[in-house]
């Protein structure tokens, strides 16, 4: 019994929606079409206003990109030079430690021989 009631409500609701849609189709066809291009988006308006702003009138993306890439290149070269210096310092320290160990080794052997 409960299933019959639920099924009846479902079918009745579905038919109501179908009738509603078929009634609104002629009204929707009568509406004038709105051109999307006429409405200027906020982003494009903002872009246009920024380009008309005095510092950005002669703005070139290529020049900006060149400058940006040159700065990145300079930073990478600086970091490369800095790491190269650190590496050299580490090599010098290890070389000094090797020399100190070798000197002390031979000195210990000489002491042992003299005894």
C-alpha positions as CSV (number, residue, x, y, z in Angstrom):
1,X,0.0,0.0,0.0
2,X,2.8,2.4,0.9
3,X,4.6,1.6,-2.3
4,X,1.5,2.4,-4.3
5,X,1.2,5.8,-2.6
6,X,4.9,6.6,-3.2
7,X,4.7,5.5,-6.8
8,X,1.6,7.7,-7.4
9,X,3.4,10.7,-5.9
10,X,6.5,10.1,-8.0
11,X,4.5,9.7,-11.3
12,X,2.3,12.7,-10.4
13,X,5.4,14.9,-9.7
14,X,7.1,13.8,-12.8
15,X,4.0,14.6,-15.0
16,X,3.7,18.0,-13.3
17,X,7.3,18.9,-14.1
18,X,6.8,17.8,-17.7
19,X,3.7,19.9,-18.1
20,X,5.4,22.9,-16.4
21,X,8.4,22.6,-18.8
22,X,6.2,22.4,-21.9
23,X,4.2,25.5,-20.8
24,X,7.4,27.5,-20.4
25,X,9.1,26.6,-23.7
26,X,7.1,29.1,-25.8
27,X,7.8,31.9,-23.3
28,X,11.5,31.1,-23.3
29,X,11.6,31.1,-27.2
30,X,10.0,34.5,-27.2
31,X,12.7,36.1,-25.1
32,X,15.3,38.1,-27.0
33,X,18.8,36.6,-27.1
34,X,21.4,38.4,-25.0
35,X,24.8,38.9,-26.5
36,X,27.5,37.9,-24.1
37,X,30.1,40.1,-25.9
38,X,28.2,43.3,-25.1
39,X,28.7,42.8,-21.4
40,X,32.3,43.6,-20.7
41,X,33.8,41.4,-18.0
42,X,35.3,43.0,-14.9
43,X,38.7,41.4,-15.6
44,X,38.9,42.8,-19.1
45,X,37.8,46.3,-17.9
46,X,40.4,46.2,-15.2
47,X,43.0,45.1,-17.8
48,X,42.1,47.9,-20.1
49,X,42.2,50.5,-17.4
50,X,45.6,49.3,-16.2
51,X,47.0,49.4,-19.7
52,X,45.8,53.0,-20.0
53,X,47.5,53.9,-16.7
54,X,50.6,56.0,-17.4
55,X,53.4,53.6,-16.3
56,X,51.8,50.7,-18.2
57,X,51.1,52.4,-21.5
58,X,54.4,51.2,-23.1
59,X,54.6,48.0,-21.2
60,X,56.0,45.0,-23.1
61,X,55.7,41.5,-21.8
62,X,58.7,40.4,-23.7
63,X,61.0,43.0,-22.1
64,X,59.5,42.2,-18.7
65,X,60.2,38.5,-19.3
66,X,63.8,39.2,-20.4
67,X,64.5,41.2,-17.4
68,X,63.0,38.7,-15.1
69,X,65.0,35.8,-16.6
70,X,68.2,37.8,-16.4
71,X,67.6,38.4,-12.7
72,X,67.0,34.7,-12.2
73,X,70.2,33.9,-14.1
74,X,72.2,36.4,-12.0
75,X,70.8,34.9,-8.8
76,X,71.7,31.3,-9.9
77,X,75.2,32.4,-10.9
78,X,75.7,34.0,-7.5
79,X,74.5,30.9,-5.7
80,X,76.7,28.8,-7.9
81,X,79.7,30.9,-7.1
82,X,78.9,30.8,-3.4
83,X,78.6,27.0,-3.4
84,X,81.9,26.8,-5.3
85,X,83.6,28.8,-2.6
86,X,82.1,26.7,0.1
87,X,83.3,23.6,-1.7
88,X,86.8,25.0,-2.0
89,X,87.0,25.8,1.7
90,X,85.9,22.3,2.6
91,X,88.5,20.9,0.3
92,X,91.2,23.1,1.9
93,X,90.1,22.0,5.4
94,X,90.2,18.3,4.5
95,X,93.6,18.8,2.8
96,X,95.0,20.5,6.0
97,X,93.6,17.6,8.1
98,X,95.3,15.1,5.9
99,X,98.7,16.9,6.1
100,X,98.4,17.2,9.9
101,X,97.6,13.5,10.2
102,X,100.4,12.5,7.9
103,X,102.9,14.7,9.8
104,X,101.9,13.3,13.1
105,X,102.1,9.8,11.8
106,X,105.7,10.1,10.8
107,X,106.6,11.9,13.9
108,X,105.2,9.1,16.0
109,X,107.1,6.5,14.0
110,X,110.4,8.5,14.5
111,X,109.7,8.6,18.2
112,X,109.2,4.9,18.3
113,X,112.4,4.2,16.4
114,X,114.5,6.5,18.7
115,X,113.3,4.7,21.8
